[in-house]
């Protein structure tokens, strides 16, 4: 059973494994800490204390939160680090990548570094040219639009099909788990609420980050026509010299689940250097 941290009358679920410097894992929308089922034990085995969080409204965390913005999620992650004893590196995927940026900018005493996996950290302009040119981007955009407006679980599953260009070995069981969780009353509403939040708050904090940042993109991520270009734009908005970008060829929006060995190989040297004196 996960542990629980009470925040403003709500419960945030998390699991801690391993011993050593603290690494906090935060997943994306419509998901849970189970998204890190491959990476979390690998990091714990590599000598880190890993706190794997169900972000608000997801997984085993409670429903009924006042908001689901990146700023809200960042506050929760900072609370976890304070509770467990930092400093920490946050690894955040998708919406939680943006949240990790905000956490780093607003709590520099607690956050030593950030790894952002396929992050939504900048406002996304409408990319008509990309929609016309790139089929996977067009498919992902269409299915996400139906999720946002209609809350259709079938559309979310179609989005996941393109977001995982290659499926993990346990994908059938994992998809059933995701479907069961999102079928619980209130869970799809949280996914929709997160879809409707803007990354403006995260983008505004990029210039205020003072710690090292590693951006990891998948070359086949359907959320962007050109994932590398998106990563480069995030790096450009950070203070000079803080950011580095890695692109995993063939990965989609969930590189930590689709290509965990490659994410671990990128994360280990970053963590070893960033948390050397933690």
N, C-alpha and C positions, 0 to 999 in steps of 0.2 A: 504493500500500500504506500502511496506517496505521502510525503509530509505536506503540511498546509500552513501558509502564512496569511494571517488576517490583515486585510487592508481595507480601511473605511467600511467595515461591516461585511466585506466579501472575502472569499477564500481563494487564495492562489496556490495551486498544487505544484509540487516539484519533487524530484528525486535527487539524492546526492549519492554519488559513488566515487570511490577512489580517495587518495590522500595526496596532498601537495598544494601548489598554487591553484587558486580558484578560477575555473572557467565556467561561465554561465551560457547555457544553450537556450535559444528562443526560436520557435518555429514560425511558420507563416499562417495565413488565414485558412480556415477550414481544416486545420490539422491539429496535431497534439505533440507532446514530447516524444511519442513513439516514432515520429519522423526521424529522430536521431538514434534509432535503435542500433545502427551499425557504428556510428561515430562516437557515441557516448562511452561505450565500453572500451573502445580503442584508445580514447583519450585518458580514461581512468587507468588503463593498463600502461600508459606511457608516463604515468607519474603525476597526473593532475587530479584535483578534487573537482568533480564535474557536477554542477547543479543543472539539471534538465527540467525546464519549466514548461508547464501548460499555461500559455498566456491567457489573460482574462477572457472568460466566456468560452474557453476551449478545453478539450480533454476532460480532466477531472476538476478543473477550476469551476467556480460557481458562475451562475448567470446573474443578470440584474445589475451590472456595473453601469455607472453614469455615462461613460463614454468609451470609445474603442479607437481613439486616435493613436498615432505613433507617440505623441507626448504622454498620453495615458499609460501606454505599454512601457515606455522608458521609465516612468516613475515607479512602476512595479518592479522592473529589473533592478533599479537602484536600491529599492527596498530589500530585495533578495540579497544583494551584495552586502548591504549594511547588516542584515540579519545574520548572514553566514560569516561575515568578516572578510573584507577585501584586503588589498585591491584584487581586481579581477579583469580578465579579458572576456568580453561578450562576443559570442558567435550568434549572429542574428540572420535569419533567412526571410526574404521578401519584405513584408511589412515590418518585421522585427529588425531588419537591416536598418531601416530608417529610424526605428526606435533606439537601436544601438548608437547611432550617430548622436541623437539627442542626449542619451545618457552620458556619452563621453564628453559632450560639450558642456553639460550642466553639472556633472559630478566628476571633474578631472582628478580629484583626490582619491576616487574609488575605482576609476576605470583606467587601466594601463594600456589597453589596446582594444581594437575592434576588428572582427572578421565579418564581413558582410557577404552573404551568399545570395546571389540573384536579387539584390536589394531594390526596393522601391524607396529611394531616398531623394528623388527630385520630382518636381511637377512634370507630368508627361504631356507634351503638346500632341495634338491630334496629328497622326502620321498617315495621311491619305496615300502618299506614295508608297510607303512601306506596306500598307494593306493591299495595295494593288500588286506589288511585286512578290511578296513573301507569303506563301500559302499557310505555313504554320502560324504566322503572326495573325493572319486573317481568321483562321479557325479559332485560335485562342481568344482573340478579341470578341468574336461573335458569341462563343459559349460563355465567356465571362459576363458579357452584356446581359444574357438571358438569366444568369445566376443573380446578377445585381438587381434586375427589375422583377423577375418572376420567382426567384428562389427555387429554381428547378434543380433537384438533386441529379437528374439525368444529365443536365448541362454541365454540372460540376464534374461528373464522371467523364464526360467527353473532353472537358478541358484537361483533366488529369491524364487522359490517354495521350494527348499531344505534348503535355508538359513532361512526360516520361518517355522520351524517344526510345529508350531501352528500359524494360521493366526489371526491377529487382526480382530475385528468385522467389521471394515470398509474396509477390504482388497480388495474387488472387486473394489470399487471406488478408493482406493489408487493405485492399479495396473494400472488402466486406466489413472490416473494422471501421474504416472511414464512413462507409454508408450507414452503419448502425449508429455511430456517434452523431452524425448529422441528421439522423431521423429522430433523435430525441427532441422533445418540444423546446423551442427557443434557440437551438444551436444554429440552424440555418439563418435565423434572424441576425445572429452575431456575425456570421460570415458576410451577409449582405451589408451590415453596418460597417464592417471593416472595408469592404469593397468601395463604399461611398466616401471614405475618408480621403483627404488630400495629403500628399507628401510635402505640402508647403512648409509645414513646421520643421520637418527634417532638413529640407533643402536650405532653410534659413539658418540652420545651425552648423552646416558644413564648415563655414569659415571660422567657427569658434572652437573646433576640435583641436586639441593639442597633443594627442597621442597617436601612435602609428595605426594605420588602417590598411587592411588587406581586403580588396574587392575580388570576389570570385564569381565569374559569369560562366554559364554554359553556352556553347556556341549555337545550340539549337533551342534555346529558351524561346517559347512562343509569346512571351510577354513583350518582346521587342523585335523589331525587324532586324536590328543590328545590335546584339547584346554587347559586343566589344565597345562599340561607340558609346553606349550608355555608361559602361564602366569608366571609360576615358573621361566622360563629362563629370562624373562624380569626383574622380581624381583631380580634375582641373579646378573644381570648386573648393577643394580642401586647401589648407595652407601648403605652400610649396615644400616638397620633400617628405610629406607625411604619408602619402598614399602610394600603394602599389597595386597593380592589376594582374590577375591571372585568368585566362580563359581555358576552360576544359573542353576540348573538342568532343563533340557528340553528346554532351550533357545538355539537359533541359533546365527546367526551373527548380529542380530538386537535386542538385549535385551531391549533397551529403547523403542522400538515399540511393541515388542511381550510381554514383561513382565515389563511394566513401573512401576507398583507398587513395584516390588522387586528392581528395579534399584533405585527408589526414597528412599526406605527404607535403601539402602546401602549408597546413596549419602548424605542424610540429616545429619547424624552424622559427616561424613567427612567434609562437608561444614561448619557445625556449628562450628567445632573445628578449621578448617583451616582459616576461615574468621572471627573468633570471634573478632579480633581487627582491621579489615579492615575499 
